[in-house]
């Protein structure tokens, strides 16, 4: 499949100033300021194929927003190359902008004092969208996302969830080839989230639009993305399929055992107790290679077990483990 | 054709801002005649007290026309870019405009012109309603075509000058102090507070080497017929020269500023 975005050796360093507390340090900082060089990105490499929905995740301050901002042409990197649809984002800003859309959950694209509809009309002329096409797309999208009344009200009067839906429309009206979604479901209820997930999948399949999603909400990732990139401390720590993540990074299984009579089991040291009642025992057991821990097999033969459930920890937990490493 | 569609589209969008807070706009529009009236009373008593009919080459009537022209010219040619861009930079909201497929400097210029047109249109009626009561227009020969040309040049000059200064906000983060100084300096040196003929000759000479008087004072002098035909042409050529200087600075500064932008808080 064709590559939409290719990133090679991307580095970004920031200079941040700091000063201590109190009048003295405030005075000193007037003449001599202390600064620190922060490495937001330490030379990352990845490719995104056309038509993919990819999840870019990482803890706070990991560098994912910096990556998105460089890919949008907002930030100039310190080093490295980005080829997005043949453009260098920060050098060919105007030409490249025609081809992508972006939603920043924290920074509205919509003007606070104006109804989203006014911004949509500005988008129409700036992106050269023919009048009829514009009307058709707008009608379709406001209906699909259920904001057919809200988009005519000033943005300041909308709820966060309604505003986010209107933001998504603003990013998609010109039918871009790439869409960056940074925290797109912020402030949305579960129904609205589900609707947005469906909407993104639909237009991804219909028009082959590439989506790059960053979020802290794992349900977005699980519903939308096949492939994820995990960034931590400015480095990529995982780049692969979501379902492969549990295979490669799964270090434990969750075991729940039910007994037919009151039973007390002594857990070996390598197992971690989660909860215990006379009839039910829950614990974690480490995974080594392909074999299940011998203790689990012994448990079935040695105790009056009526039921046993073996499950993987949820994706959020696996990712948390990776973050904490 | 598509460019014209874009210009009109930006105008329609800007109009939304103008009517977003109607009450505020009406209060603001009615404040201008009040200021003009106060100026009228102030200068009437100064002329009466001095016992002269002409001060620094201007009659009372001419001076009031001068202040009326100051208000209209500022309304038409001033730009708001250094009130808007620094705020957007500080809050990280400038990304809205950076991700749009349009030349950034041109976008803000078009927006600025539309804003000037809407606001000038909004204040003309209340201002002239008062002006016809306190001013005798028949005693002055106006050079309206000359003024129109010069005021359009002033519009360009103001925009590029203010845009150039506004670019400082990418480095200093908090720009408000610079804006206050920028406006204060301009208002003294461009003749908005008092006509430049009221300054000593040395100052007047010095002002002619600075860009400020070409943003306001010069178009008004042309309107009031203070310059000969040749002088007017020379003045407009100087305006054009300053436009080129600040347009080049604007484009260069914007190039440098983009690399500085952090897009905070995203």
Contacts between the chains, C-beta under 8 A, distances in Angstrom:
chain1	res1	chain2	res2	distance
A	14	B	262	7.3
A	65	B	266	5.2
A	68	B	266	7.8
A	69	B	95	7.8
A	69	B	263	5.2
A	69	B	266	6.4
A	72	B	95	7.7
A	72	B	98	7.9
A	72	B	99	5.8
A	73	B	98	7.1
A	73	B	99	7.3
A	74	B	95	5.3
A	74	B	98	5.4
A	74	B	99	6.9
A	74	B	261	6.8
A	74	B	263	4.7
A	74	B	266	8.0
A	75	B	261	7.2
A	75	B	262	7.1
A	75	B	263	6.2
A	76	B	258	6.9
A	76	B	259	4.6
A	90	B	258	7.4
A	93	B	98	7.0
A	93	B	258	8.0
A	94	B	101	5.2
A	94	B	102	6.6
A	94	B	103	6.4
A	95	B	101	7.4
A	97	B	99	5.7
A	97	B	100	6.0
A	97	B	101	3.8
A	97	B	102	8.0
A	98	B	101	4.5
A	100	B	99	7.6
A	102	B	95	7.9
A	102	B	99	5.5
A	104	B	95	6.7
A	104	B	266	5.1
A	106	B	265	6.1
A	106	B	266	5.8
A	107	B	92	5.7
A	107	B	93	5.9
A	107	B	95	5.9
A	107	B	96	7.5
A	107	B	263	7.9
A	107	B	265	6.8
A	107	B	266	5.2
A	108	B	93	7.5
A	108	B	96	7.7
A	109	B	96	5.3
A	109	B	99	7.8
A	111	B	16	7.7
A	111	B	17	7.5
A	113	B	16	7.6
A	113	B	17	6.2
A	113	B	20	4.2
A	113	B	21	7.4
A	114	B	13	7.4
A	114	B	16	4.5
A	114	B	17	6.8
A	114	B	20	6.6
A	115	B	16	7.7
A	118	B	12	7.7
A	118	B	13	5.7
A	118	B	16	4.4
A	119	B	13	7.5
A	121	B	9	6.5
A	121	B	12	6.4
A	121	B	13	6.7
A	122	B	9	5.9
A	122	B	10	6.9
A	122	B	12	7.9
A	122	B	13	4.3
A	124	B	9	6.9
A	125	B	5	5.3
A	125	B	6	4.8
A	125	B	8	7.5
A	125	B	9	3.0
A	125	B	10	7.4
A	126	B	6	6.3
A	126	B	9	7.1
A	126	B	100	5.5
A	126	B	101	6.1
A	126	B	102	5.2
A	127	B	101	6.3
A	128	B	2	5.8
A	154	B	20	7.2
A	182	B	266	6.8
